[in-house]
Structure formats: C-alpha cells, structure tokens
Amino acid sequence: MLRRNIKEAPKKKKGQSTVEYLVLVAAIIGALIIFLRPGGPFQTAFNDTLDEGTTGMVNMAERLRGSRPLSP
C-alpha cells in the first residue's frame, strides 16, 4: 500500500520556469533603466566624483604654481 501511494504522488517540479526567467529579466532591465538613465543616480554620482577629482587637481596646480617663483 505504501508503494502505491509513493508511485501515485505527483512529482514536484524542479528548476525555474520560463515565466520566472522572464520576470527576472524584466526586473533587471527595469533597474538598469532607472539607474542608468540621463540624470539618474548613477550618472549624478559619477559626475560628482569627476567634479571632485577635477577640483582637487586644479587646487593642487594652483598651490604648486604659487610655491615656486617664476624664472625669467
């Protein structure tokens, strides 16, 4: 009797279905659109980082230029 119940039990599905993969891909594409759009958080952070680096280099160049007298 136990063997008959085991054989008749429905098998569980293992693995991902196509719909689950499509939902995952759609979520990833949506996140990329949000973060990589013009004016998005990624572009803003990237531009802020470039501005800080540029400002630091300009400040250092000004300090170095003022530290040595110009030779004739």
C-alpha positions as a printed NumPy array, in Angstrom:
array([[  0.   ,   0.   ,   0.   ],
       [  2.823,   2.409,   0.82 ],
       [  4.48 ,   1.76 ,  -2.538],
       [  1.284,   2.521,  -4.385],
       [  0.941,   5.89 ,  -2.582],
       [  4.528,   6.81 ,  -3.413],
       [  4.063,   5.966,  -7.091],
       [  0.805,   7.906,  -7.326],
       [  2.175,  11.017,  -5.607],
       [  2.642,  13.878,  -8.062],
       [  6.208,  14.732,  -8.837],
       [  7.381,  18.141,  -7.726],
       [  8.682,  20.476, -10.375],
       [ 12.336,  21.278, -10.057],
       [ 14.01 ,  24.231, -11.661],
       [ 12.851,  27.554, -12.984],
       [ 10.026,  28.036, -15.426],
       [ 10.211,  30.326, -18.438],
       [  7.837,  32.817, -16.822],
       [ 10.094,  33.145, -13.78 ],
       [ 13.079,  33.866, -16.018],
       [ 11.103,  36.495, -17.952],
       [ 10.081,  38.221, -14.711],
       [ 13.707,  38.227, -13.551],
       [ 14.965,  39.675, -16.851],
       [ 12.227,  42.349, -16.803],
       [ 13.196,  43.358, -13.255],
       [ 16.871,  43.651, -14.215],
       [ 16.05 ,  45.741, -17.296],
       [ 13.805,  47.991, -15.202],
       [ 16.565,  48.547, -12.628],
       [ 19.07 ,  49.371, -15.372],
       [ 16.688,  51.886, -16.941],
       [ 16.165,  53.595, -13.581],
       [ 19.845,  53.77 , -12.605],
       [ 21.471,  54.42 , -15.997],
       [ 19.089,  56.996, -17.441],
       [ 20.348,  60.556, -18.005],
       [ 20.119,  62.417, -14.711],
       [ 19.763,  59.164, -12.794],
       [ 21.551,  58.347,  -9.533],
       [ 24.475,  56.598, -11.246],
       [ 25.177,  59.484, -13.616],
       [ 24.835,  62.033, -10.799],
       [ 27.29 ,  60.148,  -8.572],
       [ 29.717,  59.686, -11.477],
       [ 29.616,  63.391, -12.37 ],
       [ 30.092,  64.39 ,  -8.718],
       [ 33.148,  62.134,  -8.489],
       [ 34.657,  63.641, -11.644],
       [ 33.977,  67.172, -10.381],
       [ 35.691,  66.453,  -7.051],
       [ 38.736,  64.992,  -8.794],
       [ 38.977,  67.898, -11.227],
       [ 38.639,  70.464,  -8.445],
       [ 41.346,  68.7  ,  -6.429],
       [ 43.749,  68.722,  -9.387],
       [ 43.087,  72.411, -10.101],
       [ 43.661,  73.305,  -6.446],
       [ 46.92 ,  71.356,  -6.355],
       [ 48.116,  73.002,  -9.585],
       [ 47.387,  76.435,  -8.105],
       [ 49.295,  75.564,  -4.931],
       [ 52.278,  74.287,  -6.907],
       [ 52.284,  77.289,  -9.216],
       [ 52.31 ,  79.661,  -6.247],
       [ 55.052,  77.77 ,  -4.38 ],
       [ 57.856,  78.362,  -6.929],
       [ 58.914,  81.72 ,  -8.233],
       [ 58.825,  82.05 , -11.987],
       [ 62.282,  82.186, -13.567],
       [ 62.998,  84.933, -16.116]])
